Amino acid sequence: MSRAVSVLLATGGILAVLLTGARWLTEPRIKEAQAAFMQRQLAALTNQMVTPYQLAAAPFLTPDAKGYKMADGRFILPVRALDGYAGPVDMLVMYDSAGTVFGVRVLSHRETPGLGDHITDDVWLESLKGHPPYHIRKDGGQIDSFSGASVSPRAVLRALNQAADWIRKPAL
C-alpha cells in the first residue's frame, strides 16, 4: 500500500509541476490576447484615442474598474451586471456626462446559447443607445427582451441605469 501511495504522490507532483510550467509559459500569450480583445472592443465603440484612468470601485463596475476618457468629453466605463441569469455580464459602455449611452459591447457572459446570449446581439445593443432609465417592455419600458429570457436583459439594463446615475453625480 505504501508503494501505491508513493506512486500516486509522485504522479501528482509531476502533474503539478507540468501544470505550473504550462501556465507560466502561456500567461504572456493570454495577457496579449486579452489586451488585443479589449482594443478591438474599444475600436468597435469609438475611433478616437482613449486615455485609460482608474475609477473608484462601485458595485456595477468590473473589478479592475479601468475607464477610458475621450477627447470629445465622452468616456467608456467597464460596467458589470452582477445578476445575469447565468452569472455576471461584463460590458464596455460609452457614456457622456449626462448619462446618455452611445454604445455597448458585451465582453463576457455565461448566458445560455440561443436564449440569454441574445444580449450580445448587435441589433439589441444598438437599441440601448439613448437616454436611460431603461426598462424592458414587459415592465412598461421601451427596450425589447427575448422570448423566455428577461432576467439577463433586466440585469443589463439595471447596470446601465446604475452607471448612468453614478455618472450624473459630479465626482466622476
C-alpha positions in Angstrom: 0.0 0.0 0.0 2.8 2.5 0.7 4.2 1.9 -2.8 0.8 2.8 -4.3 0.7 6.0 -2.2 4.3 6.9 -3.3 3.4 6.4 -6.9 0.3 8.5 -6.5 2.2 11.3 -4.7 4.9 11.2 -7.4 2.4 11.4 -10.2 0.5 14.2 -8.5 3.8 16.1 -8.0 4.8 15.7 -11.6 1.4 16.8 -12.9 1.5 19.9 -10.6 4.9 20.9 -12.0 3.7 20.3 -15.6 0.6 22.4 -15.0 2.5 25.2 -13.3 5.0 25.2 -16.2 2.2 25.3 -18.8 0.6 28.3 -17.0 3.9 30.1 -16.8 4.6 29.5 -20.5 1.1 30.6 -21.7 0.4 33.5 -19.3 2.1 36.2 -21.5 0.2 35.0 -24.6 -3.1 35.0 -22.7 -2.5 38.6 -21.5 -1.6 39.7 -25.0 -4.8 38.1 -26.4 -6.9 39.8 -23.7 -5.3 43.2 -24.4 -5.9 42.7 -28.2 -9.5 41.7 -27.5 -10.0 44.9 -25.3 -8.5 47.0 -28.1 -10.9 45.5 -30.6 -13.9 46.2 -28.3 -12.8 49.8 -27.8 -12.3 50.2 -31.5 -15.9 49.0 -32.0 -17.1 51.7 -29.8 -15.0 54.6 -31.0 -12.3 55.5 -33.5 -11.0 58.2 -31.1 -7.9 57.9 -29.0 -8.8 56.9 -25.4 -6.9 57.7 -22.2 -7.2 55.0 -19.5 -7.8 56.0 -15.9 -8.6 54.2 -12.7 -12.1 54.5 -11.3 -13.3 54.3 -7.7 -14.9 50.9 -7.0 -18.6 50.7 -7.5 -20.9 47.6 -7.4 -21.8 48.0 -11.1 -18.2 48.3 -12.4 -15.9 45.4 -13.2 -13.3 44.6 -10.5 -10.4 46.3 -12.4 -12.5 49.5 -12.7 -10.4 50.9 -15.5 -12.3 53.5 -17.5 -11.3 55.4 -20.7 -11.7 59.1 -21.5 -12.0 60.5 -25.0 -11.1 63.9 -26.3 -14.7 64.9 -27.0 -15.6 64.5 -23.3 -17.3 61.1 -23.6 -15.9 58.1 -21.7 -16.1 54.4 -21.6 -16.9 52.5 -18.4 -16.4 48.8 -17.6 -19.9 48.0 -16.5 -20.9 44.7 -14.8 -24.4 43.4 -14.4 -24.0 41.1 -11.4 -27.4 39.4 -11.6 -27.5 37.9 -15.1 -29.3 34.6 -15.3 -26.1 32.6 -15.5 -23.8 35.0 -13.7 -22.2 38.4 -14.3 -22.3 40.1 -17.6 -19.3 42.4 -18.3 -19.6 45.3 -20.8 -17.9 48.4 -22.1 -20.3 51.2 -22.3 -19.7 54.6 -23.8 -21.5 57.5 -22.0 -21.4 61.3 -22.0 -21.6 63.3 -18.8 -25.4 63.4 -18.9 -25.5 59.6 -18.7 -26.5 59.1 -22.4 -25.4 55.8 -23.8 -23.6 56.0 -27.1 -22.6 52.3 -27.4 -22.4 49.0 -25.6 -20.1 46.0 -26.2 -20.5 42.8 -24.2 -17.1 41.5 -23.1 -18.1 38.3 -21.3 -21.1 36.4 -20.1 -22.3 32.8 -19.3 -25.7 33.0 -20.8 -27.5 30.1 -22.4 -26.6 29.9 -26.2 -29.7 30.7 -28.3 -31.6 32.2 -25.4 -29.9 34.5 -22.9 -26.9 35.2 -25.1 -29.1 37.5 -27.3 -27.7 40.2 -25.0 -24.7 40.2 -27.4 -26.9 40.7 -30.5 -25.8 43.9 -32.3 -29.4 45.0 -33.1 -30.4 44.7 -29.4 -27.2 46.5 -28.3 -28.0 49.3 -30.8 -31.4 49.7 -29.2 -29.7 50.7 -25.9 -28.3 54.0 -27.4 -30.1 57.0 -25.9 -31.2 58.2 -22.5 -31.7 56.0 -19.5 -33.5 54.9 -17.4 -34.0 51.8 -19.3 -36.7 49.1 -18.7 -37.9 46.2 -20.8 -41.3 46.4 -22.5 -42.6 43.7 -20.1 -42.0 46.2 -17.3 -43.5 49.2 -19.2 -40.3 50.3 -20.8 -39.0 50.8 -24.3 -36.5 48.0 -24.7 -37.4 44.6 -26.1 -36.3 41.5 -24.2 -36.3 38.0 -25.7 -39.0 35.3 -25.5 -38.3 33.3 -22.4 -35.3 35.3 -21.4 -35.9 38.5 -19.4 -33.6 38.0 -16.4 -30.4 38.9 -18.2 -31.8 41.9 -20.2 -33.2 43.3 -16.9 -29.8 42.8 -15.3 -28.0 44.6 -18.1 -30.5 47.5 -18.1 -30.3 47.8 -14.3 -26.5 48.1 -14.5 -26.7 50.7 -17.3 -29.1 52.7 -15.2 -26.9 52.5 -12.1 -23.9 53.6 -14.1 -25.8 56.5 -15.7 -27.0 57.7 -12.3 -23.4 57.5 -11.0 -22.2 59.5 -14.0 -24.6 62.3 -13.3 -23.0 62.8 -9.9 -20.3 65.5 -10.1 -17.5 63.4 -8.6 -16.7 61.2 -11.7 
